[in-house]
């Protein structure tokens, strides 16, 4: 699928706090924990639980969320298809970062071992 500029803008303006409950539901439905979800988010962004909660409370957009993040250097190892998009082919940096997060959460929900998810 081709990523459009409109699609990139929609992702940038989406509020992280509005998507976060869906992440929680997705992983818990598959038998994973919020702690594991937070571990994955912290690995990618460097946000600990306290900072993550602050960002949720502030209702930051994904644009602000990733502006404040320190992306893990191994994030570029996250590849594959998520939501119909091949991550390696996404050119917009923010959209790629959001899809990294989506992919990690998808892997967690699918039962992958944490060492694999965290690219260790």
Secondary structure, 3 states (H helix, E strand, C coil): CCCCHHHHHHHHHCEHHHHHHHHHHHHHHCCCCHHHHHHHHHHHHCCCHHHHHHHHHHCCEHHHHHHHCCCCHHHHHCCCEECCEEHHHCCCHHHHHHHHHHHHHHHHHCCCCHHHHCCC
